Amino acid sequence: MTVKIEVIAGGLPHDQIMIAGLVGSLVGIYLTYLNVLTNSYIFSFFGGLGAVCALVWGSHAIKVLCSYGIGTGVPSAGYISLGSGVLAMLFAGRFGVAAPIVGLILAAIIGAILGFLANNVLMMKIPVMIQSITELAVIGALALMGLSAMASGSFLFAGMSTGTSTFLGMVTTSYGNSFIGLSLIAVIFILNMIAIQAPFNATLGPSWQQDRMLWMAAEAGFLTMIVVAVMSFAFLSLSAALVSLAVSIILWAYTYSMYITLSKRDAAFWLDSKPIKEPEGH
């Protein structure tokens, strides 16, 4: 028995979305390093913007992969993306300013290995499997690194794993009060999982449109930024956390309004559609 496999096509080429997502995420993450140069936390929100670029790219990467007849594999693709990404991101955090690049390379290696195993050992035989899983691993690493930098103020492992506590008026180092020590990275893992897989699932169907899906991906990313901005109040200065929260809310409101506009457009297109007739005798 054979299965007919079709690919949903149309809109911007995936390669253009991939390049824009990759460049945008790296630029956003690296701009958080201005915190170190200015001895402040005010630039932390750039990490969230970089993560959103990665998540938009990720939503389309999942669309490309799951258009090959494996729509039920959307959650699996999301899990493998973030699972691979968290390993690369934590390891790369020890490499100083080179961490985003090291994380990208390591995630790509992990993703390529997993894609090869899925295609050639599990025999899934999906033409884009290796490339898509490689992309998703990189996306997971960059999205996690960006949102972690937004919450903690740094994409370095030391910045994410070291906090402070006060005892009898003395400030001491506390690993338990850090971003990683409080297990907030697990919360960001789950938030990224939802944001990366929801857009394709939510817009799937005969009325699928690329622009509507990508706007929803951006909206989901900025909604995630709002939650992370609230987390950042525990680690950043009040002014930096407020800036992150304001940027997140404004961009979420804009992208949400765009998504609603496009949803109304596509819904109106189907107003004159006729119901599917049932075959006679059934």
C-alpha positions as CSV (number, residue, x, y, z in Angstrom):
1,M,0.0,0.0,0.0
2,T,1.2,3.5,-0.8
3,V,0.3,6.8,0.6
4,K,-0.1,9.9,-1.6
5,I,1.9,12.7,-0.1
6,E,1.2,16.3,-1.0
7,V,2.8,19.5,0.1
8,I,0.9,22.7,0.8
9,A,2.5,25.4,-1.3
10,G,2.2,29.2,-1.7
11,G,3.3,32.4,-0.2
12,L,6.9,33.4,0.6
13,P,9.5,30.7,0.0
14,H,10.6,28.8,3.1
15,D,14.2,29.7,2.5
16,Q,13.4,33.4,2.8
17,I,11.6,32.9,6.0
18,M,14.4,30.8,7.4
19,I,17.1,33.4,6.6
20,A,15.0,36.2,8.1
21,G,14.3,34.2,11.2
22,L,17.9,33.2,11.7
23,V,19.3,36.7,11.2
24,G,16.6,38.3,13.3
25,S,17.0,35.9,16.2
26,L,20.8,36.2,16.3
27,V,20.6,40.0,16.1
28,G,18.0,40.2,18.8
29,I,19.9,37.9,21.2
30,Y,23.2,39.7,20.6
31,L,21.6,43.1,21.3
32,T,21.0,41.9,24.9
33,Y,24.7,42.0,25.3
34,L,24.3,45.8,25.5
35,N,23.3,45.1,29.1
36,V,26.9,44.1,29.8
37,L,28.3,47.1,27.9
38,T,26.0,49.6,29.6
39,N,25.9,47.9,33.0
40,S,22.1,47.8,32.9
41,Y,19.2,45.5,32.1
42,I,17.3,47.8,29.8
43,F,18.1,46.0,26.6
44,S,16.8,42.6,27.8
45,F,13.6,42.8,25.7
46,F,15.7,42.4,22.6
47,G,16.1,38.7,23.5
48,G,12.4,38.3,23.3
49,L,12.2,39.9,19.9
50,G,14.9,37.5,18.7
51,A,12.9,34.6,20.1
52,V,9.8,35.8,18.2
53,C,11.8,35.8,15.0
54,A,12.8,32.2,15.7
55,L,9.2,31.1,16.6
56,V,7.8,32.6,13.4
57,W,10.4,30.7,11.4
58,G,9.6,27.6,13.5
59,S,5.9,27.7,12.7
60,H,6.7,27.6,9.0
61,A,9.3,24.9,9.4
62,I,6.6,22.8,11.2
63,K,4.2,23.6,8.3
64,V,6.8,22.4,5.7
65,L,7.5,19.1,7.6
66,C,3.9,18.3,8.6
67,S,2.5,19.1,5.1
68,Y,3.9,15.7,4.1
69,G,0.9,13.9,5.6
70,I,2.1,13.9,9.2
71,G,-0.2,16.5,10.7
72,T,-0.4,14.5,14.0
73,G,3.3,14.9,14.3
74,V,3.1,18.7,15.1
75,P,3.5,18.1,18.9
76,S,6.4,15.7,18.3
77,A,8.1,18.3,16.1
78,G,7.7,20.9,18.8
79,Y,9.1,18.6,21.5
80,I,12.1,17.6,19.5
81,S,12.8,21.2,18.7
82,L,12.8,22.4,22.3
83,G,14.3,19.2,23.7
84,S,17.3,19.5,21.3
85,G,17.5,23.2,21.8
86,V,17.7,23.2,25.5
87,L,20.7,20.9,25.5
88,A,22.5,23.1,22.9
89,M,21.5,26.4,24.7
90,L,22.7,25.4,28.2
91,F,26.0,24.0,26.9
92,A,26.7,27.0,24.7
93,G,26.1,29.4,27.5
94,R,29.6,28.7,28.8
95,F,31.2,30.1,25.7
96,G,30.8,33.8,26.5
97,V,29.9,36.2,23.7
98,A,30.1,33.3,21.2
99,A,27.3,31.4,22.9
100,P,24.5,32.1,20.3
101,I,26.8,30.9,17.5
102,V,28.0,27.9,19.4
103,G,24.4,27.0,20.4
104,L,23.3,27.3,16.7
105,I,26.1,25.0,15.5
106,L,25.6,22.4,18.3
107,A,21.8,22.4,17.8
108,A,22.2,21.9,14.1
109,I,24.5,18.9,14.7
110,I,22.0,17.4,17.2
111,G,19.1,18.1,14.8
112,A,20.8,16.5,11.8
113,I,21.6,13.3,13.8
114,L,18.0,13.1,15.0
115,G,16.6,13.8,11.5
116,F,18.9,11.1,10.0
117,L,17.7,8.6,12.6
118,A,14.0,9.4,12.0
119,N,14.4,9.1,8.2
120,N,16.8,6.2,7.9
121,V,16.3,4.1,11.0
122,L,12.7,4.7,11.8
123,M,12.2,4.7,8.0
124,M,9.8,7.7,7.9
125,K,11.2,8.6,4.5
126,I,10.1,12.2,4.5
127,P,12.0,14.2,1.9
128,V,12.5,17.3,4.1
129,M,12.9,15.4,7.4
130,I,16.6,16.0,8.0
131,Q,16.6,19.6,7.0
132,S,13.4,20.3,9.0
133,I,14.5,18.6,12.2
134,T,17.9,20.4,11.9
135,E,16.1,23.7,11.5
136,L,13.7,23.0,14.4
137,A,16.6,22.2,16.8
138,V,18.3,25.5,15.9
139,I,15.0,27.3,16.4
140,G,14.5,25.7,19.8
141,A,18.0,26.7,20.9
142,L,17.6,30.3,19.7
143,A,14.1,30.8,21.1
144,L,15.0,29.4,24.5
145,M,18.2,31.5,24.6
146,G,16.4,34.7,23.6
147,L,13.6,34.4,26.1
148,S,16.0,33.3,28.9
149,A,18.1,36.4,28.1
150,M,14.9,38.5,28.3
151,A,14.0,37.1,31.7
152,S,17.5,37.0,33.3
153,G,19.2,39.8,31.4
154,S,21.9,37.5,30.0
155,F,22.3,34.6,27.5
156,L,25.4,33.4,29.4
157,F,25.1,30.4,31.7
158,A,26.6,32.3,34.7
159,G,23.9,35.0,34.3
160,M,21.1,32.5,34.1
161,S,22.4,30.2,37.0
162,T,23.5,32.8,39.5
163,G,21.3,35.0,41.6
164,T,21.5,36.9,44.9
165,S,19.9,36.8,48.3
166,T,20.0,39.1,51.3
167,F,20.7,37.9,54.9
168,L,21.0,40.3,57.8
169,G,21.6,43.1,55.4
170,M,24.4,41.2,53.5
171,V,24.0,40.4,49.8
172,T,25.2,36.9,49.0
173,T,25.4,34.7,45.9
174,S,22.5,32.3,45.6
175,Y,22.1,29.7,42.8
176,G,18.7,28.8,44.1
177,N,17.3,32.3,43.4
178,S,18.6,32.3,39.8
179,F,16.6,31.9,36.6
180,I,17.7,28.2,36.3
181,G,17.6,27.6,40.0
182,L,14.0,28.5,40.2
183,S,13.2,26.2,37.2
184,L,11.8,29.0,35.2
185,I,13.6,27.6,32.1
186,A,11.0,24.8,32.3
187,V,8.2,27.3,32.1
188,I,9.8,29.0,29.1
189,F,10.3,25.5,27.5
190,I,6.5,24.9,27.8
191,L,5.6,28.4,26.5
192,N,7.8,28.0,23.5
193,M,6.3,24.6,22.9
194,I,2.8,26.2,22.6
195,A,4.0,29.1,20.6
196,I,5.9,27.1,18.0
197,Q,3.2,24.5,17.3
198,A,-0.1,26.3,17.8
199,P,0.0,28.5,14.6
200,F,0.0,25.7,12.1
201,N,-2.5,23.6,14.0
202,A,-4.9,26.5,14.6
203,T,-4.8,27.7,10.9
204,L,-4.8,24.3,9.3
205,G,-7.6,23.4,6.9
206,P,-8.9,24.3,3.4
207,S,-8.7,28.0,4.2
208,W,-5.1,28.0,5.3
209,Q,-3.2,31.1,4.3
210,Q,0.5,31.7,4.9
211,D,0.2,35.3,6.0
212,R,-2.5,34.5,8.6
213,M,-0.4,31.7,10.1
214,L,2.7,33.8,10.3
215,W,0.8,36.7,11.9
216,M,-0.6,34.2,14.4
217,A,2.9,32.9,15.1
218,A,4.1,36.5,15.8
219,E,1.1,37.1,18.0
220,A,1.8,33.9,20.0
221,G,5.5,34.9,20.3
222,F,4.6,38.3,21.7
223,L,2.0,36.8,24.1
224,T,4.8,34.6,25.4
225,M,7.0,37.7,25.8
226,I,4.3,39.2,28.1
227,V,4.6,36.2,30.4
228,V,8.4,36.3,30.3
229,A,8.3,40.0,31.0
230,V,6.3,39.4,34.2
231,M,9.0,36.8,35.2
232,S,11.7,39.3,34.6
233,F,10.5,41.5,37.5
234,A,12.2,38.9,39.8
235,F,15.6,39.4,38.2
236,L,15.8,42.7,36.4
237,S,15.5,46.3,37.6
238,L,12.0,47.7,37.7
239,S,12.6,50.0,34.8
240,A,14.0,47.2,32.6
241,A,11.1,44.9,33.4
242,L,8.6,47.6,32.7
243,V,10.1,48.3,29.3
244,S,10.0,44.7,28.4
245,L,6.4,44.4,29.5
246,A,5.4,47.6,27.6
247,V,7.1,46.4,24.4
248,S,5.5,43.0,24.6
249,I,2.0,44.3,25.2
250,I,2.2,46.9,22.4
251,L,3.5,44.4,19.8
252,W,1.1,41.7,20.9
253,A,-1.9,44.0,20.5
254,Y,-0.8,45.0,17.0
255,T,-0.1,41.4,15.8
256,Y,-3.3,40.2,17.4
257,S,-5.3,42.9,15.6
258,M,-3.6,41.9,12.3
259,Y,-4.5,38.2,12.9
260,I,-8.1,39.0,13.6
261,T,-8.3,41.1,10.4
262,L,-6.9,38.3,8.3
263,S,-9.2,35.8,10.0
264,K,-12.2,37.9,9.1
265,R,-10.9,38.1,5.5
266,D,-10.6,34.4,5.2
267,A,-13.9,33.7,6.9
268,A,-15.7,36.1,4.6
269,F,-14.2,34.2,1.6
270,W,-16.2,31.1,2.7
271,L,-19.5,32.8,3.3
272,D,-20.8,31.8,-0.2
273,S,-19.4,28.3,-0.1
274,K,-21.9,25.5,-0.5
275,P,-22.3,22.6,2.0
276,I,-20.8,19.3,1.0
277,K,-23.5,17.0,-0.3
278,E,-23.8,13.5,1.3
279,P,-23.6,10.7,-1.2
280,E,-26.9,9.1,-2.0
281,G,-27.7,6.0,0.0
282,H,-25.8,7.0,3.1
